[in-house]
Amino acid sequence: MVVGAFISAVNAKNYVNTLKRVGYPASMSYYSQKNLYIVHMGNTPTIEDARVLRDEYRARSRHSFKDTWVLSIE
């Protein structure tokens, strides 16, 4: 579940730290296809599960996670 995408690794790391401080399981990865550092929370076994989780995050906080999206890596 991608909750943020950044050109700057520093900005992505700062967002991860902010999310962790308030209890979210945030991590950062580099997405080379788009040259972005992505901040993500949670992995799911199916795309359907990912969509459910995405909708839960969006509903939980309309401001912070309103643009949450699913990234599928095979």
PDB file of N, CA, C and O in Angstrom:
ATOM      1  N   MET A   1       0.830  -1.150   0.000  1.00  0.00           N
ATOM      2  CA  MET A   1       0.000   0.000   0.000  1.00  0.00           C
ATOM      3  C   MET A   1       0.888   1.232   0.000  1.00  0.00           C
ATOM      4  O   MET A   1       1.567   1.497   0.993  1.00  0.00           O
ATOM      5  N   VAL A   2       0.902   1.972  -1.060  1.00  0.00           N
ATOM      6  CA  VAL A   2       1.734   3.164  -1.168  1.00  0.00           C
ATOM      7  C   VAL A   2       0.966   4.360  -0.611  1.00  0.00           C
ATOM      8  O   VAL A   2      -0.147   4.658  -1.043  1.00  0.00           O
ATOM      9  N   VAL A   3       1.580   5.035   0.351  1.00  0.00           N
ATOM     10  CA  VAL A   3       0.954   6.216   0.958  1.00  0.00           C
ATOM     11  C   VAL A   3       1.715   7.497   0.636  1.00  0.00           C
ATOM     12  O   VAL A   3       1.291   8.587   1.020  1.00  0.00           O
ATOM     13  N   GLY A   4       2.830   7.369  -0.063  1.00  0.00           N
ATOM     14  CA  GLY A   4       3.595   8.542  -0.452  1.00  0.00           C
ATOM     15  C   GLY A   4       4.675   8.184  -1.449  1.00  0.00           C
ATOM     16  O   GLY A   4       5.204   7.073  -1.424  1.00  0.00           O
ATOM     17  N   ALA A   5       5.004   9.116  -2.324  1.00  0.00           N
ATOM     18  CA  ALA A   5       6.067   8.919  -3.305  1.00  0.00           C
ATOM     19  C   ALA A   5       6.884  10.210  -3.373  1.00  0.00           C
ATOM     20  O   ALA A   5       6.332  11.306  -3.477  1.00  0.00           O
ATOM     21  N   PHE A   6       8.197  10.060  -3.314  1.00  0.00           N
ATOM     22  CA  PHE A   6       9.079  11.218  -3.194  1.00  0.00           C
ATOM     23  C   PHE A   6      10.274  11.096  -4.132  1.00  0.00           C
ATOM     24  O   PHE A   6      10.775   9.999  -4.376  1.00  0.00           O
ATOM     25  N   ILE A   7      10.715  12.213  -4.643  1.00  0.00           N
ATOM     26  CA  ILE A   7      11.964  12.252  -5.402  1.00  0.00           C
ATOM     27  C   ILE A   7      13.146  12.191  -4.436  1.00  0.00           C
ATOM     28  O   ILE A   7      14.185  11.608  -4.744  1.00  0.00           O
ATOM     29  N   SER A   8      12.974  12.792  -3.286  1.00  0.00           N
ATOM     30  CA  SER A   8      14.035  12.880  -2.284  1.00  0.00           C
ATOM     31  C   SER A   8      13.951  11.729  -1.275  1.00  0.00           C
ATOM     32  O   SER A   8      12.903  11.489  -0.676  1.00  0.00           O
ATOM     33  N   ALA A   9      15.062  11.029  -1.099  1.00  0.00           N
ATOM     34  CA  ALA A   9      15.123   9.968  -0.092  1.00  0.00           C
ATOM     35  C   ALA A   9      14.964  10.542   1.308  1.00  0.00           C
ATOM     36  O   ALA A   9      14.359   9.908   2.173  1.00  0.00           O
ATOM     37  N   VAL A  10      15.495  11.721   1.536  1.00  0.00           N
ATOM     38  CA  VAL A  10      15.404  12.362   2.849  1.00  0.00           C
ATOM     39  C   VAL A  10      13.938  12.644   3.191  1.00  0.00           C
ATOM     40  O   VAL A  10      13.498  12.387   4.311  1.00  0.00           O
ATOM     41  N   ASN A  11      13.194  13.167   2.234  1.00  0.00           N
ATOM     42  CA  ASN A  11      11.781  13.458   2.488  1.00  0.00           C
ATOM     43  C   ASN A  11      10.988  12.177   2.740  1.00  0.00           C
ATOM     44  O   ASN A  11      10.115  12.148   3.607  1.00  0.00           O
ATOM     45  N   ALA A  12      11.283  11.133   1.998  1.00  0.00           N
ATOM     46  CA  ALA A  12      10.604   9.853   2.200  1.00  0.00           C
ATOM     47  C   ALA A  12      10.916   9.296   3.580  1.00  0.00           C
ATOM     48  O   ALA A  12      10.023   8.818   4.278  1.00  0.00           O
ATOM     49  N   LYS A  13      12.183   9.358   3.972  1.00  0.00           N
ATOM     50  CA  LYS A  13      12.589   8.865   5.290  1.00  0.00           C
ATOM     51  C   LYS A  13      11.904   9.663   6.407  1.00  0.00           C
ATOM     52  O   LYS A  13      11.466   9.089   7.403  1.00  0.00           O
ATOM     53  N   ASN A  14      11.817  10.972   6.237  1.00  0.00           N
ATOM     54  CA  ASN A  14      11.138  11.807   7.236  1.00  0.00           C
ATOM     55  C   ASN A  14       9.669  11.419   7.365  1.00  0.00           C
ATOM     56  O   ASN A  14       9.132  11.382   8.473  1.00  0.00           O
ATOM     57  N   TYR A  15       9.019  11.132   6.243  1.00  0.00           N
ATOM     58  CA  TYR A  15       7.614  10.732   6.291  1.00  0.00           C
ATOM     59  C   TYR A  15       7.463   9.368   6.972  1.00  0.00           C
ATOM     60  O   TYR A  15       6.533   9.169   7.753  1.00  0.00           O
ATOM     61  N   VAL A  16       8.363   8.436   6.685  1.00  0.00           N
ATOM     62  CA  VAL A  16       8.352   7.133   7.358  1.00  0.00           C
ATOM     63  C   VAL A  16       8.466   7.326   8.866  1.00  0.00           C
ATOM     64  O   VAL A  16       7.703   6.736   9.631  1.00  0.00           O
ATOM     65  N   ASN A  17       9.404   8.140   9.285  1.00  0.00           N
ATOM     66  CA  ASN A  17       9.601   8.385  10.722  1.00  0.00           C
ATOM     67  C   ASN A  17       8.367   9.010  11.363  1.00  0.00           C
ATOM     68  O   ASN A  17       7.995   8.651  12.480  1.00  0.00           O
ATOM     69  N   THR A  18       7.736   9.942  10.658  1.00  0.00           N
ATOM     70  CA  THR A  18       6.521  10.573  11.170  1.00  0.00           C
ATOM     71  C   THR A  18       5.410   9.537  11.341  1.00  0.00           C
ATOM     72  O   THR A  18       4.731   9.519  12.367  1.00  0.00           O
ATOM     73  N   LEU A  19       5.225   8.684  10.353  1.00  0.00           N
ATOM     74  CA  LEU A  19       4.183   7.660  10.424  1.00  0.00           C
ATOM     75  C   LEU A  19       4.471   6.651  11.533  1.00  0.00           C
ATOM     76  O   LEU A  19       3.556   6.226  12.239  1.00  0.00           O
ATOM     77  N   LYS A  20       5.725   6.269  11.686  1.00  0.00           N
ATOM     78  CA  LYS A  20       6.093   5.313  12.737  1.00  0.00           C
ATOM     79  C   LYS A  20       5.840   5.891  14.125  1.00  0.00           C
ATOM     80  O   LYS A  20       5.413   5.173  15.029  1.00  0.00           O
ATOM     81  N   ARG A  21       6.102   7.183  14.298  1.00  0.00           N
ATOM     82  CA  ARG A  21       5.879   7.825  15.595  1.00  0.00           C
ATOM     83  C   ARG A  21       4.424   7.748  16.036  1.00  0.00           C
ATOM     84  O   ARG A  21       4.144   7.705  17.234  1.00  0.00           O
ATOM     85  N   VAL A  22       3.495   7.730  15.084  1.00  0.00           N
ATOM     86  CA  VAL A  22       2.081   7.655  15.436  1.00  0.00           C
ATOM     87  C   VAL A  22       1.519   6.237  15.298  1.00  0.00           C
ATOM     88  O   VAL A  22       0.307   6.032  15.376  1.00  0.00           O
ATOM     89  N   GLY A  23       2.411   5.261  15.092  1.00  0.00           N
ATOM     90  CA  GLY A  23       2.001   3.868  15.163  1.00  0.00           C
ATOM     91  C   GLY A  23       1.737   3.139  13.862  1.00  0.00           C
ATOM     92  O   GLY A  23       1.268   2.001  13.890  1.00  0.00           O
ATOM     93  N   TYR A  24       2.017   3.745  12.734  1.00  0.00           N
ATOM     94  CA  TYR A  24       1.812   3.052  11.460  1.00  0.00           C
ATOM     95  C   TYR A  24       3.045   2.227  11.086  1.00  0.00           C
ATOM     96  O   TYR A  24       4.169   2.619  11.399  1.00  0.00           O
ATOM     97  N   PRO A  25       2.842   1.079  10.415  1.00  0.00           N
ATOM     98  CA  PRO A  25       3.958   0.210  10.020  1.00  0.00           C
ATOM     99  C   PRO A  25       4.591   0.643   8.699  1.00  0.00           C
ATOM    100  O   PRO A  25       4.565  -0.110   7.726  1.00  0.00           O
ATOM    101  N   ALA A  26       5.147   1.826   8.658  1.00  0.00           N
ATOM    102  CA  ALA A  26       5.662   2.395   7.414  1.00  0.00           C
ATOM    103  C   ALA A  26       7.076   1.909   7.093  1.00  0.00           C
ATOM    104  O   ALA A  26       7.892   1.657   7.979  1.00  0.00           O
ATOM    105  N   SER A  27       7.328   1.788   5.790  1.00  0.00           N
ATOM    106  CA  SER A  27       8.660   1.441   5.282  1.00  0.00           C
ATOM    107  C   SER A  27       8.910   2.259   4.021  1.00  0.00           C
ATOM    108  O   SER A  27       7.988   2.832   3.440  1.00  0.00           O
ATOM    109  N   MET A  28      10.156   2.301   3.617  1.00  0.00           N
ATOM    110  CA  MET A  28      10.542   3.039   2.419  1.00  0.00           C
ATOM    111  C   MET A  28      11.263   2.104   1.467  1.00  0.00           C
ATOM    112  O   MET A  28      12.054   1.262   1.893  1.00  0.00           O
ATOM    113  N   SER A  29      10.990   2.253   0.169  1.00  0.00           N
ATOM    114  CA  SER A  29      11.671   1.487  -0.868  1.00  0.00           C
ATOM    115  C   SER A  29      11.939   2.407  -2.049  1.00  0.00           C
ATOM    116  O   SER A  29      11.289   3.440  -2.215  1.00  0.00           O
ATOM    117  N   TYR A  30      12.917   2.008  -2.874  1.00  0.00           N
ATOM    118  CA  TYR A  30      13.179   2.768  -4.092  1.00  0.00           C
ATOM    119  C   TYR A  30      12.485   2.059  -5.248  1.00  0.00           C
ATOM    120  O   TYR A  30      12.687   0.865  -5.468  1.00  0.00           O
ATOM    121  N   TYR A  31      11.675   2.796  -5.976  1.00  0.00           N
ATOM    122  CA  TYR A  31      10.938   2.274  -7.121  1.00  0.00           C
ATOM    123  C   TYR A  31      11.646   2.765  -8.380  1.00  0.00           C
ATOM    124  O   TYR A  31      11.380   3.865  -8.865  1.00  0.00           O
ATOM    125  N   SER A  32      12.549   1.939  -8.901  1.00  0.00           N
ATOM    126  CA  SER A  32      13.439   2.359  -9.985  1.00  0.00           C
ATOM    127  C   SER A  32      12.710   2.667 -11.295  1.00  0.00           C
ATOM    128  O   SER A  32      13.179   3.501 -12.069  1.00  0.00           O
ATOM    129  N   GLN A  33      11.596   2.027 -11.556  1.00  0.00           N
ATOM    130  CA  GLN A  33      10.860   2.284 -12.798  1.00  0.00           C
ATOM    131  C   GLN A  33      10.368   3.719 -12.887  1.00  0.00           C
ATOM    132  O   GLN A  33      10.197   4.255 -13.982  1.00  0.00           O
ATOM    133  N   LYS A  34      10.141   4.338 -11.743  1.00  0.00           N
ATOM    134  CA  LYS A  34       9.655   5.722 -11.715  1.00  0.00           C
ATOM    135  C   LYS A  34      10.660   6.685 -11.084  1.00  0.00           C
ATOM    136  O   LYS A  34      10.395   7.883 -10.982  1.00  0.00           O
ATOM    137  N   ASN A  35      11.812   6.164 -10.661  1.00  0.00           N
ATOM    138  CA  ASN A  35      12.828   6.975  -9.979  1.00  0.00           C
ATOM    139  C   ASN A  35      12.255   7.706  -8.772  1.00  0.00           C
ATOM    140  O   ASN A  35      12.489   8.899  -8.582  1.00  0.00           O
ATOM    141  N   LEU A  36      11.499   6.970  -7.960  1.00  0.00           N
ATOM    142  CA  LEU A  36      10.870   7.535  -6.772  1.00  0.00           C
ATOM    143  C   LEU A  36      11.155   6.680  -5.545  1.00  0.00           C
ATOM    144  O   LEU A  36      11.350   5.468  -5.639  1.00  0.00           O
ATOM    145  N   TYR A  37      11.173   7.332  -4.409  1.00  0.00           N
ATOM    146  CA  TYR A  37      11.222   6.636  -3.126  1.00  0.00           C
ATOM    147  C   TYR A  37       9.782   6.542  -2.657  1.00  0.00           C
ATOM    148  O   TYR A  37       9.107   7.558  -2.489  1.00  0.00           O
ATOM    149  N   ILE A  38       9.317   5.326  -2.448  1.00  0.00           N
ATOM    150  CA  ILE A  38       7.933   5.158  -2.042  1.00  0.00           C
ATOM    151  C   ILE A  38       7.858   4.804  -0.564  1.00  0.00           C
ATOM    152  O   ILE A  38       8.700   4.085  -0.026  1.00  0.00           O
ATOM    153  N   VAL A  39       6.834   5.329   0.063  1.00  0.00           N
ATOM    154  CA  VAL A  39       6.543   5.006   1.463  1.00  0.00           C
ATOM    155  C   VAL A  39       5.332   4.100   1.421  1.00  0.00           C
ATOM    156  O   VAL A  39       4.295   4.447   0.857  1.00  0.00           O
ATOM    157  N   HIS A  40       5.480   2.939   2.023  1.00  0.00           N
ATOM    158  CA  HIS A  40       4.407   1.955   1.951  1.00  0.00           C
ATOM    159  C   HIS A  40       4.106   1.371   3.318  1.00  0.00           C
ATOM    160  O   HIS A  40       4.935   1.391   4.228  1.00  0.00           O
ATOM    161  N   MET A  41       2.890   0.850   3.432  1.00  0.00           N
ATOM    162  CA  MET A  41       2.440   0.258   4.690  1.00  0.00           C
ATOM    163  C   MET A  41       1.648  -0.993   4.370  1.00  0.00           C
ATOM    164  O   MET A  41       0.492  -0.915   3.954  1.00  0.00           O
ATOM    165  N   GLY A  42       2.256  -2.124   4.558  1.00  0.00           N
ATOM    166  CA  GLY A  42       1.550  -3.390   4.419  1.00  0.00           C
ATOM    167  C   GLY A  42       1.687  -4.037   3.066  1.00  0.00           C
ATOM    168  O   GLY A  42       1.690  -3.379   2.026  1.00  0.00           O
ATOM    169  N   ASN A  43       1.799  -5.337   3.112  1.00  0.00           N
ATOM    170  CA  ASN A  43       1.802  -6.169   1.915  1.00  0.00           C
ATOM    171  C   ASN A  43       0.645  -7.151   2.045  1.00  0.00           C
ATOM    172  O   ASN A  43       0.308  -7.584   3.146  1.00  0.00           O
ATOM    173  N   THR A  44       0.052  -7.490   0.938  1.00  0.00           N
ATOM    174  CA  THR A  44      -1.065  -8.419   0.955  1.00  0.00           C
ATOM    175  C   THR A  44      -0.839  -9.518  -0.070  1.00  0.00           C
ATOM    176  O   THR A  44      -0.125  -9.317  -1.052  1.00  0.00           O
ATOM    177  N   PRO A  45      -1.448 -10.688   0.156  1.00  0.00           N
ATOM    178  CA  PRO A  45      -1.244 -11.806  -0.773  1.00  0.00           C
ATOM    179  C   PRO A  45      -2.002 -11.666  -2.089  1.00  0.00           C
ATOM    180  O   PRO A  45      -1.599 -12.256  -3.091  1.00  0.00           O
ATOM    181  N   THR A  46      -3.094 -10.895  -2.110  1.00  0.00           N
ATOM    182  CA  THR A  46      -3.882 -10.755  -3.336  1.00  0.00           C
ATOM    183  C   THR A  46      -4.185  -9.291  -3.613  1.00  0.00           C
ATOM    184  O   THR A  46      -4.134  -8.451  -2.715  1.00  0.00           O
ATOM    185  N   ILE A  47      -4.498  -9.001  -4.854  1.00  0.00           N
ATOM    186  CA  ILE A  47      -4.859  -7.638  -5.235  1.00  0.00           C
ATOM    187  C   ILE A  47      -6.171  -7.226  -4.571  1.00  0.00           C
ATOM    188  O   ILE A  47      -6.364  -6.057  -4.238  1.00  0.00           O
ATOM    189  N   GLU A  48      -7.063  -8.182  -4.382  1.00  0.00           N
ATOM    190  CA  GLU A  48      -8.328  -7.884  -3.718  1.00  0.00           C
ATOM    191  C   GLU A  48      -8.092  -7.441  -2.275  1.00  0.00           C
ATOM    192  O   GLU A  48      -8.695  -6.475  -1.808  1.00  0.00           O
ATOM    193  N   ASP A  49      -7.205  -8.160  -1.570  1.00  0.00           N
ATOM    194  CA  ASP A  49      -6.859  -7.772  -0.200  1.00  0.00           C
ATOM    195  C   ASP A  49      -6.212  -6.393  -0.173  1.00  0.00           C
ATOM    196  O   ASP A  49      -6.452  -5.604   0.741  1.00  0.00           O
ATOM    197  N   ALA A  50      -5.400  -6.112  -1.172  1.00  0.00           N
ATOM    198  CA  ALA A  50      -4.742  -4.805  -1.249  1.00  0.00           C
ATOM    199  C   ALA A  50      -5.763  -3.690  -1.429  1.00  0.00           C
ATOM    200  O   ALA A  50      -5.642  -2.626  -0.822  1.00  0.00           O
ATOM    201  N   ARG A  51      -6.752  -3.931  -2.249  1.00  0.00           N
ATOM    202  CA  ARG A  51      -7.779  -2.916  -2.465  1.00  0.00           C
ATOM    203  C   ARG A  51      -8.577  -2.646  -1.190  1.00  0.00           C
ATOM    204  O   ARG A  51      -8.916  -1.501  -0.893  1.00  0.00           O
ATOM    205  N   VAL A  52      -8.873  -3.703  -0.444  1.00  0.00           N
ATOM    206  CA  VAL A  52      -9.592  -3.543   0.827  1.00  0.00           C
ATOM    207  C   VAL A  52      -8.750  -2.709   1.797  1.00  0.00           C
ATOM    208  O   VAL A  52      -9.256  -1.781   2.428  1.00  0.00           O
ATOM    209  N   LEU A  53      -7.456  -3.051   1.910  1.00  0.00           N
ATOM    210  CA  LEU A  53      -6.560  -2.314   2.799  1.00  0.00           C
ATOM    211  C   LEU A  53      -6.439  -0.855   2.359  1.00  0.00           C
ATOM    212  O   LEU A  53      -6.467   0.055   3.187  1.00  0.00           O
ATOM    213  N   ARG A  54      -6.307  -0.643   1.060  1.00  0.00           N
ATOM    214  CA  ARG A  54      -6.237   0.724   0.530  1.00  0.00           C
ATOM    215  C   ARG A  54      -7.465   1.527   0.946  1.00  0.00           C
ATOM    216  O   ARG A  54      -7.345   2.663   1.406  1.00  0.00           O
ATOM    217  N   ASP A  55      -8.632   0.941   0.787  1.00  0.00           N
ATOM    218  CA  ASP A  55      -9.869   1.640   1.133  1.00  0.00           C
ATOM    219  C   ASP A  55      -9.954   1.914   2.633  1.00  0.00           C
ATOM    220  O   ASP A  55     -10.471   2.952   3.048  1.00  0.00           O
ATOM    221  N   GLU A  56      -9.448   0.987   3.444  1.00  0.00           N
ATOM    222  CA  GLU A  56      -9.426   1.206   4.894  1.00  0.00           C
ATOM    223  C   GLU A  56      -8.543   2.393   5.252  1.00  0.00           C
ATOM    224  O   GLU A  56      -8.930   3.237   6.061  1.00  0.00           O
ATOM    225  N   TYR A  57      -7.349   2.459   4.646  1.00  0.00           N
ATOM    226  CA  TYR A  57      -6.458   3.590   4.917  1.00  0.00           C
ATOM    227  C   TYR A  57      -7.078   4.897   4.455  1.00  0.00           C
ATOM    228  O   TYR A  57      -7.001   5.905   5.158  1.00  0.00           O
ATOM    229  N   ARG A  58      -7.694   4.888   3.275  1.00  0.00           N
ATOM    230  CA  ARG A  58      -8.328   6.110   2.770  1.00  0.00           C
ATOM    231  C   ARG A  58      -9.442   6.578   3.699  1.00  0.00           C
ATOM    232  O   ARG A  58      -9.579   7.775   3.954  1.00  0.00           O
ATOM    233  N   ALA A  59     -10.237   5.639   4.204  1.00  0.00           N
ATOM    234  CA  ALA A  59     -11.351   5.986   5.088  1.00  0.00           C
ATOM    235  C   ALA A  59     -10.866   6.455   6.456  1.00  0.00           C
ATOM    236  O   ALA A  59     -11.504   7.290   7.097  1.00  0.00           O
ATOM    237  N   ARG A  60      -9.736   5.913   6.896  1.00  0.00           N
ATOM    238  CA  ARG A  60      -9.201   6.244   8.220  1.00  0.00           C
ATOM    239  C   ARG A  60      -8.796   7.702   8.309  1.00  0.00           C
ATOM    240  O   ARG A  60      -9.002   8.339   9.342  1.00  0.00           O
ATOM    241  N   SER A  61      -8.236   8.228   7.268  1.00  0.00           N
ATOM    242  CA  SER A  61      -7.775   9.610   7.290  1.00  0.00           C
ATOM    243  C   SER A  61      -7.873  10.192   5.893  1.00  0.00           C
ATOM    244  O   SER A  61      -7.014   9.949   5.047  1.00  0.00           O
ATOM    245  N   ARG A  62      -8.904  10.945   5.662  1.00  0.00           N
ATOM    246  CA  ARG A  62      -9.120  11.508   4.327  1.00  0.00           C
ATOM    247  C   ARG A  62      -8.003  12.449   3.898  1.00  0.00           C
ATOM    248  O   ARG A  62      -7.742  12.599   2.704  1.00  0.00           O
ATOM    249  N   HIS A  63      -7.347  13.079   4.852  1.00  0.00           N
ATOM    250  CA  HIS A  63      -6.307  14.042   4.498  1.00  0.00           C
ATOM    251  C   HIS A  63      -4.964  13.373   4.289  1.00  0.00           C
ATOM    252  O   HIS A  63      -4.291  13.640   3.294  1.00  0.00           O
ATOM    253  N   SER A  64      -4.563  12.513   5.202  1.00  0.00           N
ATOM    254  CA  SER A  64      -3.239  11.924   5.118  1.00  0.00           C
ATOM    255  C   SER A  64      -3.123  10.832   4.067  1.00  0.00           C
ATOM    256  O   SER A  64      -2.099  10.723   3.393  1.00  0.00           O
ATOM    257  N   PHE A  65      -4.164  10.025   3.922  1.00  0.00           N
ATOM    258  CA  PHE A  65      -4.060   8.853   3.047  1.00  0.00           C
ATOM    259  C   PHE A  65      -5.073   8.860   1.909  1.00  0.00           C
ATOM    260  O   PHE A  65      -5.392   7.798   1.373  1.00  0.00           O
ATOM    261  N   LYS A  66      -5.582  10.015   1.529  1.00  0.00           N
ATOM    262  CA  LYS A  66      -6.612  10.066   0.500  1.00  0.00           C
ATOM    263  C   LYS A  66      -6.099   9.614  -0.865  1.00  0.00           C
ATOM    264  O   LYS A  66      -6.891   9.182  -1.702  1.00  0.00           O
ATOM    265  N   ASP A  67      -4.807   9.702  -1.102  1.00  0.00           N
ATOM    266  CA  ASP A  67      -4.231   9.309  -2.387  1.00  0.00           C
ATOM    267  C   ASP A  67      -3.507   7.970  -2.322  1.00  0.00           C
ATOM    268  O   ASP A  67      -2.680   7.671  -3.183  1.00  0.00           O
ATOM    269  N   THR A  68      -3.809   7.168  -1.314  1.00  0.00           N
ATOM    270  CA  THR A  68      -3.184   5.854  -1.181  1.00  0.00           C
ATOM    271  C   THR A  68      -3.475   5.022  -2.421  1.00  0.00           C
ATOM    272  O   THR A  68      -4.595   5.022  -2.932  1.00  0.00           O
ATOM    273  N   TRP A  69      -2.458   4.313  -2.899  1.00  0.00           N
ATOM    274  CA  TRP A  69      -2.645   3.478  -4.085  1.00  0.00           C
ATOM    275  C   TRP A  69      -1.917   2.160  -3.932  1.00  0.00           C
ATOM    276  O   TRP A  69      -1.037   2.007  -3.085  1.00  0.00           O
ATOM    277  N   VAL A  70      -2.300   1.221  -4.763  1.00  0.00           N
ATOM    278  CA  VAL A  70      -1.753  -0.134  -4.735  1.00  0.00           C
ATOM    279  C   VAL A  70      -0.657  -0.240  -5.775  1.00  0.00           C
ATOM    280  O   VAL A  70      -0.845   0.148  -6.928  1.00  0.00           O
ATOM    281  N   LEU A  71       0.484  -0.761  -5.369  1.00  0.00           N
ATOM    282  CA  LEU A  71       1.577  -1.045  -6.284  1.00  0.00           C
ATOM    283  C   LEU A  71       1.789  -2.544  -6.280  1.00  0.00           C
ATOM    284  O   LEU A  71       2.090  -3.127  -5.239  1.00  0.00           O
ATOM    285  N   SER A  72       1.636  -3.167  -7.425  1.00  0.00           N
ATOM    286  CA  SER A  72       1.811  -4.601  -7.544  1.00  0.00           C
ATOM    287  C   SER A  72       3.164  -4.890  -8.195  1.00  0.00           C
ATOM    288  O   SER A  72       3.445  -4.444  -9.308  1.00  0.00           O
ATOM    289  N   ILE A  73       3.989  -5.641  -7.478  1.00  0.00           N
ATOM    290  CA  ILE A  73       5.305  -6.009  -7.978  1.00  0.00           C
ATOM    291  C   ILE A  73       5.363  -7.518  -8.099  1.00  0.00           C
ATOM    292  O   ILE A  73       5.124  -8.236  -7.128  1.00  0.00           O
ATOM    293  N   GLU A  74       5.675  -7.991  -9.270  1.00  0.00           N
ATOM    294  CA  GLU A  74       5.725  -9.439  -9.477  1.00  0.00           C
ATOM    295  C   GLU A  74       7.129  -9.926  -9.621  1.00  0.00           C
ATOM    296  O   GLU A  74       7.351 -11.123  -9.802  1.00  0.00           O
TER     297      GLU A  74
END
